[in-house]
């Protein structure tokens, strides 16, 4: 049983790292898209800026704590 719990913990940690990386990548992408589209399309840049500002700023520990509890 102890081995199973350890494997689950590693799986949760791996999932958190992947999720965090995806979130950071999306936020970085959105920032660049806002700068790029500011000259192209004001509505799109406003939409992306709204998404960016409402996106939660997760830290790894908080994310990990939320997954376990």
TATAQUI-V290590 format. One record per residue. N is the residue number from 1. RES is the residue in one small letter. PHI is phi as a letter, one per 30 degrees, with the letter a starting at -180 (999 if undefined). OMEGA is omega in radians with two decimals (* if undefined). D_CENTER is the distance of its C-alpha to the mean C-alpha in Angstrom with 1 decimal. Layout:
N,RES,PHI,OMEGA,D_CENTER  N,RES,PHI,OMEGA,D_CENTER
This chain:
1,x,999,-3.12,32.0  2,x,d,3.11,30.6  3,x,d,3.14,29.5  4,x,d,3.11,27.6  5,x,d,3.13,25.7  6,x,d,3.11,24.8  7,x,d,3.10,23.6  8,x,d,3.12,21.4  9,x,d,3.11,20.0  10,x,d,3.11,19.2  11,x,d,3.11,17.6  12,x,d,3.14,15.3  13,x,d,3.12,14.4  14,x,d,3.12,13.9  15,x,d,3.10,11.6  16,x,d,3.13,9.5  17,x,d,3.13,9.6  18,x,d,-3.13,8.8  19,x,d,3.14,5.7  20,x,d,3.13,4.6  21,x,d,3.12,6.2  22,x,d,3.12,5.1  23,x,d,3.14,1.8  24,x,d,3.13,4.9  25,x,d,3.14,7.2  26,x,d,3.14,6.8  27,x,d,3.11,7.2  28,x,d,3.12,10.0  29,x,d,-3.14,11.4  30,x,d,3.11,11.6  31,x,d,3.14,13.4  32,x,d,3.14,15.8  33,x,d,3.11,16.4  34,x,d,3.13,17.4  35,x,d,-3.10,19.8  36,x,d,-3.03,21.2  37,x,d,3.13,21.7  38,x,e,3.13,23.1  39,x,d,-3.07,26.4  40,x,d,-3.01,26.1  41,x,b,-3.08,25.0  42,x,d,-3.12,24.6  43,x,d,-3.14,23.4  44,x,d,-3.14,20.5  45,x,d,3.10,19.5  46,x,d,3.12,19.8  47,x,d,3.14,17.7  48,x,d,3.10,14.8  49,x,d,3.10,15.4  50,x,d,3.10,15.3  51,x,e,-3.10,11.9  52,x,d,-3.10,10.6  53,x,d,-3.13,12.7  54,x,d,-3.12,11.8  55,x,d,-3.09,8.0  56,x,d,3.12,7.8  57,x,c,-3.10,7.8  58,x,d,2.91,7.1  59,x,c,-3.06,9.5  60,x,e,-3.10,10.2  61,x,d,3.13,13.4  62,x,d,3.13,12.4  63,x,d,-3.13,10.0  64,x,d,-3.14,13.0  65,x,d,-3.14,15.4  66,x,d,-3.12,14.1  67,x,d,-3.11,14.2  68,x,d,-3.08,17.7  69,x,d,*,19.2
